[in-house]
Amino acid sequence: MIPTPFAPQHILVCQLRQIGDVLLTTPSLRLLARRFPDAHIHVLTEAPCAPILQGNPHVQRIWAITKNWRQDITLWRDLAAHGFDLVVDFQQLPRCRLAVTLTRATVRLSYPAPWYNRLLYNLAHPPAAGTYAAAFKAGILKPLGIAWNGERPEIFLRPEERAAASAWLHQHGLTPGNFWTIDPTHRRLARRWPHFAALIQELTQYQPDFRALLLFGPGEEAEVRALAQHCPSQAVIVPQRLLSLRELAAIMGHAAGHLGTCSAPRHLAVAVGIPSATIRGATSDGWRYPSPEHVDIALGLQCQPCNHNTCPHGHTRCLTELSPQRVAKQLIPWMRAATTTARPPTAPNPLTPGPQGS
């Protein structure tokens, strides 16, 4: 139950991972700040995800944990002593449950928990099923009088980060607005489309000056460089090193749009305000921001989407049989429209700097 009146002064939001999921939590942070303008909002997350939240004006502190319990012991002690009034747990992972236990918050809110977790939470609400992932998360906040109303994921970049991205593009011969970012990899086979090189060839036939910046994450560089060998050399650029999350976001903010698999860069595209097209594979439409700027391409098999990491039928036809010609046929008119349509005036400015998180 919620005390009446309830005006929390210190709120802890638990979202440990993954990068895309942390980004999809940012609309809920904005909504919490709007509902409780006098509260200090803190976020518990894993250290690799913390850069997504840096500079967010709705976040007063980032508790970035590692996988080293000894290293984090001071963090846990300080967290327990902080005096949170409200904890919102979006994941119920073991370290989230530890945080809920340590804080002893007056209100401990999450989605309905399994029986073995039920005593940890004194307020629960089911997420909004069948909706966009950010709305799904925000659905848990309904008991607080909060509802999602189209708020987008956000990342707040400093002017110097934008300037550094512009310089990086100039060094690599890319012109803002005249290149696309492409994320061709995924750690799950059920989400990794194998025809990106052929798609780039198709797109260069339609648009001879088509240029793409191929993105890669940790451990993916060799795979992406091998893919680039099968593309027209003038069409693709591969970064010489792994870009940081914030570098990636700043560079993507200058792109005409983004193409790729269902992974974090598709959510970054929404956050920085560029169009995106995603080849879905096993994943559902719930990861797509509901706007014509953002589209999903799928083969449309009866078993799709299954949301499995491994195909239960022993194949990945939803990916292998989705030809580059078919994808290009859908992409080309969309790309033409996406690059000539003004961005929605209601969209928040994702490049507005905010105070630095700690």
C-alpha positions, -999 to +999 in steps of 0.1 A: +000+000+000+010+036-006+010+060+024-013+090+020+001+115+013+032+100-005+059+124-015+092+104-017+124+124-014+148+097-024+139+072-052+160+042-063+154+026-097+169-008-103+178-017-139+211-035-141+213-045-178+214-047-208+224-014-225+192-012-246+170-020-216+187+007-195+180+031-223+144+020-224+142+028-187+149+065-193+112+074-202+103+061-167+130+082-151+115+113-168+080+103-157+091+098-121+108+132-121+076+148-134+054+130-109+078+138-079+096+170-088+112+174-054+126+138-053+162+128-059+162+099-083+191+074-082+197+044-105+213+011-097+229-003-129+259-023-141+291-002-148+291-009-186+256+006-188+263+037-167+274+059-196+238+058-210+226+077-179+255+102-175+243+138-179+206+128-175+190+157-157+164+134-141+191+113-124+210+127-094+232+097-088+243+065-107+252+035-085+274+016-110+281-019-097+306-044-110+308-082-108+334-079-080+315-082-047+346-071-027+351-041-048+315-031-044+311-036-006+314+001+001+288+009-025+263-016-009+270-002+025+264+034+013+232+023-006+218+007+026+224+039+046+210+063+020+174+063+032+153+057+001+115+062+004+107+044-029+124+016-048+113+007-083+127-027-093+123-034-131+142-067-131+141-086-098+176-100-104+196-112-074+215-079-069+182-059-074+166-080-047+196-073-025+192-036-030+155-038-022+163-056+010+191-033+021+172+000+015+142-010+037+122+016+016+087+025+026+074+015-008+090-013-028+074-014-062+079-040-090+059-063-113+041-092-096+068-114-081+071-152-080+061-166-046+097-167-034+102-130-040+068-118-029+077-107+006+104-083-008+078-061-025+048-044-008+035-029-041+032-046-074+016-039-107+017-059-140+035-042-169+014-031-199+015-063-220+017-061-258+031-026-259+063-008-268+091-019-243+094+016-227+056+017-222+058-019-208+083-007-182+064+024-173+032+003-168+047-008-135+044+028-123+006+030-126+000+027-088+020+060-085-003+078-108+021+076-137+012+067-174+034+065-205+024+090-231+048+085-259+080+095-241+111+084-260+143+069-247+168+096-240+206+102-239+219+136-230+251+145-249+274+174-241+283+200-268+319+188-267+308+152-274+288+164-304+318+185-316+341+155-312+317+133-333+317+159-360+355+159-361+356+121-362+332+121-392+354+146-410+385+125-404+368+095-418+354+113-449+317+112-438+293+141-442+265+146-416+232+135-430+247+116-459+256+083-443+238+054-425+249+034-395+246-003-398+247-028-370+251-062-386+259-084-356+241-100-327+254-124-301+222-145-306+220-165-339+182-162-338+186-124-342+216-122-366+206-117-403+234-131-426+228-110-457+240-074-448+268-074-473+244-083-501+220-057-489+247-030-490+254-041-526+217-037-534+215-003-518+246+010-537+229-001-570+199+021-561+221+049-547+257+048-560+269+073-534+254+052-505+277+052-475+275+031-444+294+032-411+295-004-399+292-007-361+306-034-338+306-042-301+332-059-279+345-090-296+328-083-329+354-064-348+368-093-368+334-104-379+325-069-391+358-064-409+353-097-427+318-086-437+332-053-451+355-073-474+323-084-493+309-049-497+318-023-523+349-007-508+337+029-514+304+022-496+315+011-461+337+024-433+347+004-402+358+023-372+395+017-364+387+010-328+357+002-305+336+033-300+324+041-265+286+042-260+285+080-259+308+083-289+285+060-308+254+079-298+270+113-308+281+099-342+247+083-348+231+116-341+247+129-374+236+099-395+207+099-420+194+068-402+202+034-388+198-002-402+205-033-382+195-061-359+174-059-327+201-046-304+211-015-285+219+008-315+182+006-326+172+022-293+200+047-296+186+057-329+153+066-313+171+085-285+192+107-309+163+113-332+172+095-364+150+069-384+157+032-379+149+000-397+154-033-379+155-069-392+137-086-364+144-123-366+130-140-335+121-108-316+087-092-314+074-058-326+074-046-290+109-033-293+099-008-320+091+028-310+056+033-324+063+058-352+066+056-390+102+067-386+110+034-371+101+002-389+106-036-385+112-060-414+103-096-409+097-126-431+063-132-414+065-169-407+037-184-386+063-192-359+075-156-359+081-140-335+090-167-310+113-146-288+136-176-284+174-172-283+176-206-301+151-216-328+129-243-313+125-258-348+162-262-353+165-236-381+166-198-386+145-195-417+131-162-405+166-148-412+182-170-438+152-169-461+147-132-458+165-122-490+185-089-494+164-082-525+132-084-505+146-062-477+159-036-502+125-035-519+110-025-485+139-003-474+144+019-504+110+038-504+111+040-466+147+054-467+136+080-493+107+091-471+126+089-439+153+113-451+129+139-465+104+139-435+110+164-408+115+150-373+084+153-351+082+186-333+070+168-302+101+147-299+124+157-270+157+171-279+180+141-272+212+163-275+204+187-247+231+186-221+221+180-184+240+180-151+266+153-149+256+121-131+280+107-105 
